[in-house]
Amino acid sequence: MNETEAKIIEVLNKIKPFLNNDGGDVEFVKFEDGVCYVKLTGACAGCMFADMTIQNTVEELLLAEVPEVIAVENVTEA
């Protein structure tokens, strides 16, 4: 794991408690070419607000706190 991935996981760990409260979670998948790939699990995986969670929470925080991240992609299987 490199330094950028460690920072990404640190930020995701800040988000996890909020998702856990609703029965969901977020997992780091990989970081490649400036894009962070994440997977929503639990209740978040099938939630109709999943894309909003990725854009308004996960992506917003990662872009603000990890300069190397230029985008976040949700790889959750529907």
N, CA, C and O of each residue as an XYZ file, in Angstrom:
312
protein
N       0.856     -1.184      0.000
C       0.000      0.000      0.000
C       0.894      1.236      0.000
O       1.830      1.344      0.792
N       0.588      2.162     -0.901
C       1.380      3.388     -0.942
C       0.750      4.475     -0.064
O      -0.302      4.275      0.544
N       1.418      5.624     -0.017
C       0.981      6.722      0.858
C      -0.402      7.252      0.482
O      -1.216      7.542      1.359
N      -0.668      7.378     -0.818
C      -1.973      7.868     -1.270
C      -3.085      6.912     -0.857
O      -4.131      7.345     -0.373
N      -2.863      5.621     -1.044
C      -3.871      4.636     -0.650
C      -4.117      4.677      0.854
O      -5.252      4.530      1.305
N      -3.059      4.876      1.625
C      -3.211      4.984      3.080
C      -4.067      6.191      3.450
O      -4.904      6.109      4.349
N      -3.857      7.321      2.750
C      -4.662      8.519      3.015
C      -6.124      8.283      2.627
O      -7.035      8.715      3.334
N      -6.343      7.599      1.510
C      -7.704      7.296      1.066
C      -8.423      6.461      2.122
O      -9.559      6.761      2.489
N      -7.764      5.422      2.604
C      -8.368      4.548      3.605
C      -8.654      5.315      4.890
O      -9.667      5.075      5.548
N      -7.766      6.235      5.248
C      -7.975      7.066      6.442
C      -9.251      7.896      6.302
O     -10.033      8.002      7.247
N      -9.457      8.482      5.124
C     -10.664      9.283      4.882
C     -11.903      8.385      4.873
O     -12.932      8.744      5.447
N     -11.810      7.232      4.231
C     -12.954      6.309      4.205
C     -13.331      5.873      5.614
O     -14.509      5.679      5.914
N     -12.337      5.719      6.474
C     -12.622      5.327      7.859
C     -13.402      6.405      8.613
O     -14.091      6.099      9.586
N     -13.302      7.661      8.173
C     -14.095      8.746      8.775
C     -15.563      8.638      8.357
O     -16.459      9.025      9.108
N     -15.797      8.115      7.168
C     -17.146      8.013      6.611
C     -17.869      6.776      7.127
O     -19.086      6.793      7.311
N     -17.120      5.707      7.358
C     -17.703      4.412      7.717
C     -18.718      4.466      8.858
O     -19.772      3.841      8.737
N     -18.461      5.177      9.961
C     -19.448      5.167     11.057
C     -20.836      5.653     10.632
O     -21.848      5.137     11.107
N     -20.880      6.636      9.745
C     -22.168      7.160      9.279
C     -22.892      6.127      8.430
O     -24.107      5.969      8.545
N     -22.150      5.420      7.575
C     -22.750      4.374      6.750
C     -23.153      3.177      7.600
O     -24.194      2.561      7.371
N     -22.312      2.853      8.590
C     -22.611      1.729      9.493
C     -23.917      1.954     10.247
O     -24.650      1.002     10.516
N     -24.215      3.211     10.590
C     -25.461      3.531     11.303
C     -26.694      3.151     10.493
O     -27.754      2.870     11.053
N     -26.546      3.144      9.172
C     -27.659      2.788      8.290
C     -27.539      1.357      7.775
O     -28.269      0.958      6.868
N     -26.621      0.587      8.351
C     -26.470     -0.814      7.961
C     -25.593     -1.037      6.743
O     -25.607     -2.117      6.152
N     -24.827     -0.016      6.365
C     -23.979     -0.140      5.185
C     -22.515      0.076      5.500
O     -22.125      0.256      6.653
N     -21.709      0.054      4.445
C     -20.275      0.267      4.599
C     -19.686      0.624      3.241
O     -20.347      0.496      2.211
N     -18.427      1.076      3.253
C     -17.701      1.373      2.022
C     -16.340      0.699      2.118
O     -15.689      0.728      3.162
N     -15.923      0.093      1.012
C     -14.632     -0.586      0.964
C     -13.765      0.041     -0.116
O     -14.246      0.368     -1.201
N     -12.491      0.206      0.188
C     -11.514      0.648     -0.803
C     -11.200     -0.536     -1.707
O     -10.919     -1.632     -1.221
N     -11.247     -0.322     -3.018
C     -10.934     -1.381     -3.971
C      -9.539     -1.170     -4.541
O      -8.669     -2.034     -4.427
N      -9.334      0.014     -5.169
C      -8.011      0.329     -5.717
C      -7.925      1.812     -6.053
O      -8.934      2.514     -6.122
N      -6.693      2.266     -6.259
C      -6.434      3.637     -6.704
C      -5.564      3.535     -7.939
O      -4.482      2.950     -7.900
N      -6.039      4.109     -9.044
C      -5.336      3.975    -10.314
C      -5.542      5.226    -11.162
O      -6.677      5.642    -11.394
N      -4.458      5.817    -11.619
C      -4.513      6.987    -12.507
C      -5.385      8.114    -11.958
O      -6.116      8.758    -12.711
N      -5.310      8.353    -10.650
C      -6.057      9.437    -10.032
C      -7.482      9.087     -9.653
O      -8.183      9.904     -9.055
N      -7.919      7.889     -9.991
C      -9.289      7.478     -9.702
C      -9.287      6.487     -8.538
O      -8.544      5.505     -8.532
N     -10.134      6.771     -7.562
C     -10.306      5.877     -6.422
C     -11.550      5.030     -6.675
O     -12.635      5.562     -6.907
N     -11.387      3.719     -6.629
C     -12.492      2.797     -6.837
C     -12.950      2.277     -5.477
O     -12.152      1.764     -4.692
N     -14.245      2.416     -5.212
C     -14.811      1.968     -3.938
C     -16.017      1.081     -4.198
O     -16.619      1.105     -5.272
N     -16.350      0.297     -3.179
C     -17.500     -0.593     -3.263
C     -18.369     -0.371     -2.032
O     -17.880     -0.429     -0.904
N     -19.643     -0.119     -2.245
C     -20.589     -0.005     -1.142
C     -21.089     -1.399     -0.802
O     -21.355     -2.205     -1.694
N     -21.216     -1.680      0.482
C     -21.677     -2.991      0.919
C     -22.832     -2.840      1.902
O     -23.177     -1.732      2.314
N     -23.418     -3.969      2.268
C     -24.532     -3.952      3.213
C     -25.725     -3.226      2.627
O     -26.006     -3.342      1.434
N     -26.421     -2.486      3.454
C     -27.626     -1.771      3.017
C     -27.319     -0.743      1.940
O     -28.187     -0.424      1.127
N     -26.100     -0.219      1.919
C     -25.726      0.803      0.932
C     -25.660      0.235     -0.489
O     -25.888      0.959     -1.457
N     -25.349     -1.057     -0.616
C     -25.167     -1.657     -1.931
C     -26.426     -1.553     -2.787
O     -26.330     -1.294     -3.987
N     -27.593     -1.748     -2.200
C     -28.824     -1.724     -2.977
C     -29.647     -0.467     -2.787
O     -30.775     -0.381     -3.273
N     -29.102      0.493     -2.095
C     -29.845      1.706     -1.772
C     -29.985      2.611     -2.993
O     -29.051      2.764     -3.780
N     -31.167      3.205     -3.134
C     -31.388      4.097     -4.266
C     -30.579      5.399     -4.148
O     -30.458      6.152     -5.114
N     -30.031      5.649     -2.961
C     -29.217      6.841     -2.767
C     -27.723      6.551     -2.872
O     -26.906      7.405     -2.529
N     -27.354      5.361     -3.339
C     -25.943      4.960     -3.395
C     -25.100      5.925     -4.221
O     -24.021      6.327     -3.786
N     -25.578      6.303     -5.404
C     -24.804      7.222     -6.249
C     -24.643      8.576     -5.585
O     -23.588      9.203     -5.684
N     -25.690      9.026     -4.907
C     -25.621     10.298     -4.196
C     -24.609     10.209     -3.046
O     -23.865     11.157     -2.792
N     -24.591      9.082     -2.365
C     -23.632      8.881     -1.278
C     -22.212      8.948     -1.816
O     -21.344      9.575     -1.209
N     -21.976      8.304     -2.952
C     -20.642      8.324     -3.547
C     -20.257      9.753     -3.917
O     -19.174     10.213     -3.557
N     -21.122     10.449     -4.623
C     -20.796     11.795     -5.109
C     -20.744     12.834     -4.001
O     -19.790     13.608     -3.924
N     -21.754     12.860     -3.144
C     -21.881     13.940     -2.166
C     -21.115     13.709     -0.880
O     -20.904     14.651     -0.116
N     -20.701     12.504     -0.626
C     -19.992     12.219      0.615
C     -18.592     11.700      0.339
O     -17.603     12.348      0.683
N     -18.511     10.543     -0.277
C     -17.217      9.888     -0.482
C     -16.329     10.733     -1.396
O     -15.206     11.077     -1.025
N     -16.822     11.063     -2.574
C     -16.008     11.821     -3.525
C     -15.662     13.206     -2.994
O     -14.521     13.653     -3.112
N     -16.638     13.879     -2.415
C     -16.408     15.229     -1.902
C     -15.284     15.246     -0.864
O     -14.398     16.099     -0.918
N     -15.323     14.311      0.073
C     -14.289     14.253      1.109
C     -12.938     13.857      0.546
O     -11.920     14.451      0.898
N     -12.920     12.855     -0.329
C     -11.638     12.421     -0.892
C     -10.994     13.518     -1.734
O      -9.784     13.728     -1.649
N     -11.782     14.215     -2.539
C     -11.223     15.309     -3.347
C     -10.664     16.420     -2.459
O      -9.647     17.031     -2.789
N     -11.325     16.675     -1.341
C     -10.887     17.738     -0.430
C      -9.647     17.342      0.364
O      -8.794     18.187      0.638
N      -9.538     16.073      0.735
C      -8.481     15.666      1.659
C      -7.317     14.912      1.024
O      -6.254     14.799      1.634
N      -7.498     14.396     -0.181
C      -6.419     13.651     -0.846
C      -6.226     14.252     -2.240
O      -6.939     13.888     -3.175
N      -5.263     15.173     -2.383
C      -5.082     15.890     -3.654
C      -4.832     14.982     -4.865
O      -5.121     15.365     -5.998
N      -4.306     13.803     -4.629
C      -4.021     12.874     -5.734
C      -5.285     12.295     -6.355
O      -5.256     11.812     -7.487
N      -6.388     12.339     -5.626
C      -7.656     11.793     -6.130
C      -8.346     12.840     -6.994
O      -8.586     13.967     -6.562
N      -8.663     12.439     -8.235
C      -9.369     13.357     -9.139
C     -10.810     12.909     -9.394
O     -11.624     13.674     -9.911
N     -11.116     11.655     -9.024
C     -12.474     11.138     -9.209
C     -12.656      9.891     -8.355
O     -11.692      9.251     -7.936
N     -13.926      9.566     -8.111
C     -14.270      8.351     -7.366
C     -15.264      7.564     -8.208
O     -16.243      8.115     -8.711
N     -15.003      6.279     -8.354
C     -15.896      5.398     -9.104
C     -16.455      4.334     -8.183
O     -15.730      3.726     -7.396
N     -17.753      4.120     -8.292
C     -18.440      3.091     -7.522
C     -18.440      1.801     -8.335
O     -18.976      1.757     -9.442
N     -17.834      0.748     -7.779
C     -17.793     -0.536     -8.477
C     -18.756     -1.549     -7.845
O     -18.637     -2.755     -8.064
N     -19.704     -1.044     -7.064
C     -20.699     -1.899     -6.442
C     -21.552     -2.557     -7.504
O     -22.051     -1.893     -8.412
N     -21.721     -3.878     -7.388
C     -22.566     -4.589     -8.332
C     -24.022     -4.436     -7.940
O     -24.399     -4.656     -6.789
N     -24.819     -4.064     -8.897
C     -26.238     -3.824     -8.624
C     -27.021     -5.105     -8.582
O     -28.232     -5.081     -8.363
